[in-house]
């Protein structure tokens, strides 16, 4: 998932009276991760973490995050064979 607005994540956290440490504990991540999200230094995160953050700040996830679709790309290995795999963009 991509963060729509880092400031919005911080606003919702503060509106719910949570510190970064408390939100990190509730979402099973580190305070540093929450800080990186809120400062815009971490713009993509797992769906599980995004949904947990939204749930704990009591905000629809769509207001904070954008789901991104998977795309197919060619992976080239050391033996010069290519392999198509689905990855998140």
Z-matrix of the N, CA and C atoms (Angstrom, degrees):
N
C 1 1.448
C 2 1.520 1 108.66
N 3 1.303 2 114.86 1 151.21
C 4 1.458 3 120.56 2 177.11
C 5 1.520 4 109.60 3 -108.63
N 6 1.310 5 115.82 4 144.29
C 7 1.460 6 121.70 5 178.68
C 8 1.525 7 108.20 6 -78.79
N 9 1.335 8 117.10 7 126.12
C 10 1.464 9 120.97 8 177.91
C 11 1.524 10 110.43 9 -70.70
N 12 1.333 11 115.19 10 -52.39
C 13 1.459 12 120.70 11 -176.87
C 14 1.524 13 108.61 12 -147.03
N 15 1.330 14 117.17 13 111.30
C 16 1.469 15 119.41 14 179.02
C 17 1.533 16 112.26 15 -56.17
N 18 1.322 17 116.06 16 -37.31
C 19 1.461 18 120.40 17 -179.25
C 20 1.530 19 111.42 18 -64.05
N 21 1.323 20 115.79 19 -34.35
C 22 1.464 21 120.53 20 179.34
C 23 1.530 22 110.75 21 -67.19
N 24 1.322 23 117.39 22 -38.72
C 25 1.471 24 120.90 23 177.29
C 26 1.530 25 108.78 24 -61.02
N 27 1.326 26 116.56 25 -46.89
C 28 1.460 27 121.00 26 179.69
C 29 1.533 28 111.11 27 -62.93
N 30 1.323 29 116.52 28 -43.12
C 31 1.463 30 120.60 29 -179.75
C 32 1.524 31 111.62 30 -59.07
N 33 1.339 32 115.79 31 -46.40
C 34 1.467 33 119.76 32 179.82
C 35 1.527 34 111.28 33 -65.80
N 36 1.314 35 117.77 34 -38.63
C 37 1.473 36 120.34 35 178.34
C 38 1.523 37 109.99 36 -61.61
N 39 1.320 38 116.44 37 -47.78
C 40 1.467 39 120.68 38 -179.15
C 41 1.524 40 111.59 39 -66.88
N 42 1.322 41 116.59 40 -36.72
C 43 1.468 42 120.95 41 178.16
C 44 1.524 43 111.08 42 -60.06
N 45 1.315 44 115.93 43 -32.29
C 46 1.470 45 120.76 44 178.73
C 47 1.533 46 112.25 45 -88.04
N 48 1.326 47 116.50 46 1.30
C 49 1.465 48 120.26 47 176.45
C 50 1.512 49 114.16 48 73.63
N 51 1.328 50 116.99 49 27.14
C 52 1.462 51 121.28 50 -178.83
C 53 1.524 52 110.33 51 -103.51
N 54 1.328 53 116.00 52 142.17
C 55 1.458 54 120.62 53 170.28
C 56 1.527 55 107.58 54 -85.16
N 57 1.319 56 116.46 55 167.96
C 58 1.462 57 119.77 56 175.29
C 59 1.520 58 110.04 57 -60.29
N 60 1.325 59 117.13 58 -40.75
C 61 1.474 60 120.71 59 178.73
C 62 1.521 61 111.65 60 -60.14
N 63 1.328 62 116.74 61 -44.00
C 64 1.459 63 120.20 62 -178.76
C 65 1.528 64 111.23 63 -65.63
N 66 1.335 65 116.83 64 -43.72
C 67 1.464 66 119.53 65 178.92
C 68 1.522 67 110.75 66 -65.30
N 69 1.317 68 116.44 67 -38.24
C 70 1.466 69 120.26 68 177.52
C 71 1.525 70 110.24 69 -61.46
N 72 1.314 71 117.17 70 -44.58
C 73 1.465 72 121.16 71 179.19
C 74 1.533 73 110.38 72 -60.92
N 75 1.330 74 116.07 73 -45.96
C 76 1.464 75 120.35 74 -177.98
C 77 1.522 76 112.75 75 -65.64
N 78 1.309 77 116.95 76 -30.26
C 79 1.474 78 121.03 77 -176.67
C 80 1.524 79 112.87 78 -101.42
N 81 1.331 80 115.93 79 4.46
C 82 1.467 81 121.79 80 176.64
C 83 1.535 82 112.06 81 59.86
N 84 1.334 83 115.10 82 46.87
C 85 1.460 84 120.22 83 173.61
C 86 1.525 85 107.36 84 -136.87
N 87 1.305 86 117.68 85 -169.43
C 88 1.468 87 120.27 86 -179.48
C 89 1.520 88 110.57 87 -99.39
N 90 1.330 89 115.04 88 159.92
C 91 1.465 90 120.59 89 175.38
C 92 1.516 91 109.53 90 -61.59
N 93 1.330 92 116.97 91 -35.05
C 94 1.456 93 121.06 92 179.23
C 95 1.532 94 110.96 93 -62.44
N 96 1.326 95 117.29 94 -38.01
C 97 1.461 96 120.57 95 177.69
C 98 1.519 97 110.81 96 -62.40
N 99 1.332 98 117.17 97 -44.97
C 100 1.466 99 121.14 98 178.26
C 101 1.523 100 109.82 99 -61.59
N 102 1.327 101 116.77 100 -42.68
C 103 1.461 102 121.24 101 178.59
C 104 1.526 103 111.22 102 -60.75
N 105 1.330 104 116.82 103 -45.03
C 106 1.462 105 120.91 104 179.78
C 107 1.529 106 111.79 105 -62.60
N 108 1.318 107 116.57 106 -38.16
C 109 1.462 108 120.70 107 177.82
C 110 1.528 109 110.01 108 -65.57
N 111 1.334 110 116.33 109 -46.41
C 112 1.455 111 120.73 110 -176.35
C 113 1.526 112 113.94 111 -71.27
N 114 1.310 113 117.76 112 -22.61
C 115 1.465 114 120.42 113 178.17
C 116 1.532 115 111.76 114 -94.58
N 117 1.331 116 117.05 115 -3.20
C 118 1.456 117 120.73 116 178.61
C 119 1.515 118 114.29 117 83.07
N 120 1.329 119 117.47 118 6.70
C 121 1.462 120 120.89 119 179.85
C 122 1.520 121 111.68 120 -82.37
N 123 1.327 122 116.70 121 -13.10
C 124 1.467 123 122.37 122 175.17
C 125 1.527 124 105.77 123 -126.19
N 126 1.323 125 115.93 124 102.04
C 127 1.464 126 119.05 125 -173.89
C 128 1.517 127 113.79 126 -96.76
N 129 1.330 128 118.12 127 -14.79
C 130 1.459 129 120.72 128 176.24
C 131 1.516 130 109.32 129 -126.00
N 132 1.307 131 115.57 130 145.04
C 133 1.446 132 121.02 131 179.40
C 134 1.516 133 109.56 132 -150.34
N 135 1.309 134 115.45 133 168.81
C 136 1.466 135 119.47 134 -177.20
C 137 1.527 136 110.12 135 -67.41
N 138 1.301 137 114.30 136 154.39
C 139 1.466 138 120.13 137 177.21
C 140 1.519 139 110.57 138 -60.64
N 141 1.329 140 117.10 139 -40.57
C 142 1.463 141 120.86 140 -179.60
C 143 1.525 142 111.38 141 -59.98
N 144 1.333 143 116.91 142 -45.52
C 145 1.459 144 120.32 143 -179.13
C 146 1.526 145 110.49 144 -67.41
N 147 1.316 146 117.68 145 -43.04
C 148 1.466 147 120.91 146 179.42
C 149 1.527 148 111.19 147 -59.94
N 150 1.323 149 116.67 148 -45.31
C 151 1.460 150 120.40 149 179.99
C 152 1.524 151 111.34 150 -66.22
N 153 1.334 152 117.05 151 -37.10
C 154 1.463 153 120.84 152 178.68
C 155 1.528 154 110.72 153 -66.07
N 156 1.324 155 116.91 154 -43.43
C 157 1.461 156 120.33 155 178.34
C 158 1.527 157 109.86 156 -60.24
N 159 1.315 158 116.51 157 -50.00
C 160 1.466 159 120.53 158 -179.47
C 161 1.529 160 111.12 159 -58.65
N 162 1.317 161 117.16 160 -42.90
C 163 1.460 162 121.27 161 -179.57
C 164 1.528 163 111.05 162 -62.47
N 165 1.325 164 117.20 163 -43.79
C 166 1.462 165 120.24 164 -175.33
C 167 1.523 166 114.06 165 -77.98
N 168 1.321 167 117.51 166 -19.09
C 169 1.469 168 119.01 167 173.29
C 170 1.525 169 110.65 168 -98.79
N 171 1.346 170 115.71 169 4.10
C 172 1.460 171 123.15 170 175.68
C 173 1.529 172 111.84 171 57.83
N 174 1.324 173 114.78 172 52.19
C 175 1.458 174 121.70 173 -178.30
C 176 1.527 175 108.13 174 -135.92
N 177 1.338 176 118.29 175 140.37
C 178 1.465 177 118.88 176 175.41
C 179 1.531 178 109.94 177 -58.54
N 180 1.314 179 116.98 178 134.41
C 181 1.472 180 119.73 179 -176.12
C 182 1.515 181 111.77 180 -59.82
N 183 1.346 182 116.88 181 -30.89
C 184 1.461 183 120.59 182 -179.10
C 185 1.528 184 112.67 183 -63.76
N 186 1.340 185 116.96 184 -22.50
C 187 1.465 186 120.74 185 178.27
C 188 1.531 187 111.67 186 -76.32
N 189 1.332 188 117.08 187 -22.47
C 190 1.460 189 121.27 188 -175.73
C 191 1.526 190 113.88 189 -109.30
N 192 1.333 191 116.51 190 -29.46
C 193 1.459 192 120.52 191 -171.26
C 194 1.524 193 111.91 192 -133.71
N 195 1.332 194 114.88 193 159.40
C 196 1.460 195 122.51 194 175.69
C 197 1.519 196 107.31 195 -121.63
N 198 1.324 197 115.58 196 126.53
C 199 1.463 198 119.27 197 175.53
C 200 1.516 199 107.87 198 -74.14
N 201 1.318 200 116.85 199 138.56
C 202 1.460 201 118.78 200 175.95
C 203 1.515 202 108.62 201 -114.58
N 204 1.313 203 114.29 202 146.91
C 205 1.465 204 120.99 203 -174.72
C 206 1.521 205 110.98 204 -83.10
N 207 1.304 206 114.25 205 156.68
C 208 1.461 207 120.37 206 174.25
C 209 1.514 208 109.51 207 -77.90
N 210 1.317 209 115.83 208 149.13
C 211 1.464 210 120.93 209 176.32
C 212 1.520 211 108.60 210 -130.42
N 213 1.309 212 115.52 211 156.99
C 214 1.461 213 120.53 212 178.57
C 215 1.524 214 107.83 213 -98.07
N 216 1.343 215 115.81 214 128.46
C 217 1.459 216 120.94 215 177.79
C 218 1.517 217 108.74 216 -131.41
N 219 1.311 218 115.99 217 156.62
C 220 1.460 219 120.69 218 177.72
C 221 1.521 220 108.57 219 -87.54
N 222 1.306 221 116.74 220 131.73
C 223 1.455 222 123.08 221 176.96
C 224 1.526 223 107.49 222 -106.86
N 225 1.308 224 117.56 223 124.78
C 226 1.463 225 121.47 224 179.24
C 227 1.521 226 108.06 225 -101.94
N 228 1.320 227 115.94 226 125.81
C 229 1.460 228 120.90 227 -179.24
C 230 1.519 229 110.28 228 -94.41
N 231 1.310 230 117.34 229 173.55
C 232 1.459 231 122.25 230 -179.54
C 233 1.523 232 113.01 231 -62.12
N 234 1.322 233 117.27 232 -28.63
C 235 1.468 234 119.28 233 -179.17
C 236 1.531 235 111.41 234 -89.71
N 237 1.338 236 117.31 235 19.48
C 238 1.457 237 125.17 236 173.09
C 239 1.529 238 113.53 237 67.27
N 240 1.311 239 118.38 238 16.74
C 241 1.454 240 120.59 239 173.61
C 242 1.522 241 107.62 240 -94.12
N 243 1.301 242 116.44 241 146.04
C 244 1.465 243 118.85 242 177.64
C 245 1.515 244 108.89 243 -105.87
N 246 1.294 245 114.14 244 155.34
C 247 1.442 246 122.02 245 -177.02
C 248 1.530 247 107.08 246 -142.34
N 249 1.311 248 118.04 247 129.19
C 250 1.471 249 120.48 248 176.95
C 251 1.496 250 109.54 249 -89.99
N 252 1.313 251 115.95 250 130.63
C 253 1.466 252 121.49 251 179.04
C 254 1.508 253 109.24 252 -137.43
N 255 1.304 254 115.26 253 153.52
C 256 1.448 255 121.85 254 177.58
C 257 1.526 256 107.42 255 -93.98
N 258 1.337 257 115.32 256 125.22
C 259 1.454 258 120.54 257 178.46
C 260 1.513 259 108.63 258 -131.36
N 261 1.308 260 116.46 259 161.77
C 262 1.457 261 121.20 260 176.69
C 263 1.496 262 109.66 261 -81.64
N 264 1.296 263 116.59 262 135.84
C 265 1.474 264 121.61 263 179.66
C 266 1.500 265 110.59 264 -88.76
